[in-house]
Amino acid sequence: MKKVLFYLLIASSLLFSNTVAAEKGMSEQEIEKIKLAQEDAKREKIARLLSELKSIEEKIAKKDSVWMKSYSSYLTSLDVRESLEKIVDRINYLEKKKNKTLSEIDELSALIAREKILTSQIEKLKKKDSSPFSDLLTPPNIDEVPTIKNPFDIFVGISLIKTLDRDFNDYVLKKDELKELIALLRSEVRIYGELLAIDEQSEHREKAELKLKQLERFESALDTMKVTADVYQKRLDIIEVSINKEVEAQIFKIAKIGVVILVVFVFFFLLKLFVKKYITDNERFYMANKIITFGNFTLIVLILFFNYIENVSYLVTILGFASAGIAIAMKDWFMSILGWLVIVFGGSIHVGDRIRVDMDGMRYVGDVMDISLLRMTILEDITLTTVSDNRRAGRIIFIPNNYVFTRMIANYTHSTLKTVWDGVKITITYDSNHKKAMHIAKEITKKFSKGYTDITRKQLNKLRNQYSLKNTNVEPRIFSFIEPNGIAIDAWYLTNAYATLTLRSVISTEIVDAFMAEDDITIAYPTQMLHLEQPAKRTPPFATNEEIV
C-alpha cells in the first residue's frame, strides 16, 4: 500500500511539471522565462530537501541508536554473504580452468584466503542474517520465581521485583527510542517522495527504496515489540502480586512469632524475679539463673526451628550425613559443651570455688567467676603459686570446659569444704632442743588455726554422706626431718582456702620470735667455715751467702 501511494505521488508530480508549455496568447520569450523560473524553483526545492535529509541523518547519527547499529550489522552481513557468493563462484571458475596463468594462480590463492576470512565473519554475524533485531526484541529473561518461605527470602523477593521492573523499564526505553527513530525515518521517506516528484535521478530512487525498506523493517519490529511488552507487563504484574502476597504472609507470620517470643521472654523474666526473691544462696541463684537463661534460649530456638523447617526428617537426614564432618571440625566445641554438662550436673566445680589449673606448663590459681557453655572464667588471686612461680596476679583466665577431661584441675573449696592444709618449715641446728622446738611450733599453730580446725571438723562430718573418709584428723601436725644443715621442723595446719598467705605469714613470724627467745634453740641457715693454716718454714738446700762455683 505504501509503495502504491509512493508511486502515485511521483505520477502527480510529473503531471504538474508537464503542464501545457505554452498557453494560447503567450510568446516564446515569456515561455522561456517561465521555464527558467521553474528550473530555479526546482533547484532551490531540491537543495532544501537535501538539506532536510542531511539534518535528519545527523539527528539519527547523534542518537547513536542500538537499533541503527543492529540494522547496520544486518546490512553488513548481507553484503558479506553476497561478496562471499561472488568469491566462491570465481574460485570455482579458476579451479575448473586447466591452464592457469601466474596471475590467475595468485588470484586464486588470494580469493581462498579471503573466503576463509569472510566465512568467519559470517559465523559471527549469523544471527543478523534472518532477523536484525532478534536480541533487541527479546524481552528480559525471567528466572524461576522464588517462594518466600522465611524472612530472608523477603529481601530476595523485593530484590527480584526491583530487578524485573528495571529490566522492563529498559525494554520500554528501547521501544520509545524505536518510535523516535521511526518518526525520523518517515520524515526521510516523505522527503524522498517529494524529491523524486521533482528529480527522478536513479540515485535518489535507490536511496528512497532503501529507506522505505528500512522503515518497513523498523515498523514491523515496533509492532512486535508492542505485543511483547504487553505480554511481559502482564506477566510482571502476576509475579509482583504473587511475591507481595507471600511477603505479607511472612510478615504476618513474623509478627505472630514475635508475640510468642515476647511472651516467652516475659515469662522467663518473671521467673528470674521469682528466683531472685526466694533463693538467697548465691551459688544456687547463679545456677538457677543459668538454667533459666539456657531454657529461654532453647525454647526460642525450638519455636523458630519448628516454624521455618517444613520437613524435620530432611534436616535429620542432612545432619546425619554431616555429623561426622561437624564432629571433626567442631571437636573442641563439642567437648567443651560436654565438659560443661559434666561440670554443671556433676557438681565438681561451682561458681565461687577456688581452683588450680595446669595449662601449658603454667599453674593458675583463682576463683571461678562464671561457667558458660564453652569455658570457665577465673580471677587470679595472690597465692603461694603467684608468689613463687608466676609473679603475676589479678588476671582474668579463660579455661575451656574440655580441660576437665585432659588437664589437671584442683578444687580447693569443693562442696562444703572451705579450708586447706598449709605448712611452715623452719630449720634448727643439730645442737638445738628439737623436741622443745616441735612443742612450741605445735602450740603456735593450734592457737592461730583453732577456728579453721573446728570449721573443718564440721565440714568433714557433712562430707561423710557423700564420700568415704578415713583420715579425719584436723589437728595441727608437726614433723621433724634431718636436713644437711640441721633439723627441719615442718608444721602443718588448716587455714582458709581464700587467704592462706595471711595465716602463713602470722604463724611464721610467731615461730621465729619464739625460737629466738629460747637459749637452747638456734635457727639454722646455710653457712660456710673457713680454716686458715700458716705454712711451715723450710731451709734452702744451700746457704744464701755461699758462692756457687
Buried (B, 14 or more C-beta within 10 A) or exposed (E): EEEEEBEEBBEEBEEEEEEEEEEEEEEEEEBEEBEEEEEEEEEEBBEEBBEBBEEBEEEBEEBEBBBBEBBEBBEEBBEBBEBBEEBBEBBEEBEEEEEEEEEEEEBBEEBEEBBEEBEEBBEEBEEBEEBBBEEBBEBBEBEEBEEBBBBEBBEEBBEBBEEBEEBBEEBBEBBEBBEBBBEBBBBBBBBBBBBBBBBEEEEBBEBBEEBBEBBBBBBEBBEEBEEBBEEBBEBBEEBBEBBBEBBEEBEEBBEEBEEBBEEBEEEBEEBBEEBEEEBEEEEEBBBBBBEBEEEBEEBBEEBBEEBBBEEEEEEEEEEEEEEEEEEEEEEEBBBBBBBBEBBBEEEBBBBEBBBBBEBEEEBBBBBBEEBEBBBBBBBBBBBEBBEEEBEEBEEEBEBBBBBBEEEEBEBBBBBEBBBBBBBBEBBBBEEBBBEBBBEBBBBBBBEBBBEBBEBBBEBBEEBEEEEEEEEEEBBBBBEBEEEEEBBBBBBBBBBBBBEBBEBBEBBBEBBEEBBEEBEEBBBBEEEEEEEEEEEEEEEEEEEEEEEEE
